[in-house]
Amino acid sequence: MPKIMICGRGGSGKSTLATLLAKVLAERGKVLVVDTDESNLGLPEMLGLTSPATTLMGCLGGKPAVRDKLLASIQKKGDENTGFFAGDLNLASLPAECTGGEWPLRFLRIGKIERSLEGCACPMGAVARSFLKQLQVGKNEWVLVDTEAGVEHFGRGVVEGVDLVLMVVDPSHEAVLLAERAKALAAQLSKDFIAVLNKVDAATEPFLRRELSERGIPVLGAFGFSPEIMEANLTGSPLPEGRCREQVNQLLASLSF
């Protein structure tokens, strides 16, 4: 079963789509939602889950320990492509202290910016890359990766560990341009790439489909603006998936897994 990276510009609805997919897939098997955004804080509430006691970075000794291991790898091998996890890594072996919720739906944070002047988030990207590349996913198991805005995760190599890149495109020219760039970056690593439209209406949906089609980007789903989801995001409540269930099921059916 696949590991799916969900990306897009800021405010496009990446976390919303990750949540909707997770809730439906959790009815079919085990789902791990991985938060690789060093800034986003509200994803557990959207999922209706408790926040984990610590991050995956915390389980590895924190940012200083991760940075030291990266520097040692660079000095020894000349790159940052190092493994942080020994032995088999699968959903059953994840440390309880860095995962929130209970199966069939759990949540894991890679790391967060905790202090001013602590430096860049590159060590978090290295941990996410290593984790996703080593994580083994079995039958009826899915991993949904919620990313930061833009294409930084491509540069950090996080995309290496996933099977599919799902781009959320909202009604804006910037979103179309970003999708075009992300498709090219995904192609460099031979990763499957699709787009899902969000917050569209009768006027914007056909326009975006045409723009993306001209760029060779397949659109496999579309979601309209939802006042109920907007209210839940405003109040920090779990997202209601009822009105979007049909679109989610159609999207999953089109992914052929």
PyMOL commands that set and color helices and strands:
alter all, ss='L'
color gray80, all
select helices_A, chain A and resi 14-25+43-47+56-59+63-77+91-93+96-98+122-134+152-155+158-161+173-188+204-214+227-235+242-255
alter helices_A, ss='H'
color red, helices_A
select strands_A, chain A and resi 3-8+30-35+89-90+99-102+105-109+135-136+141-146+164-169+192-200+219-224
alter strands_A, ss='S'
color yellow, strands_A
deselect
rebuild
show_as cartoon
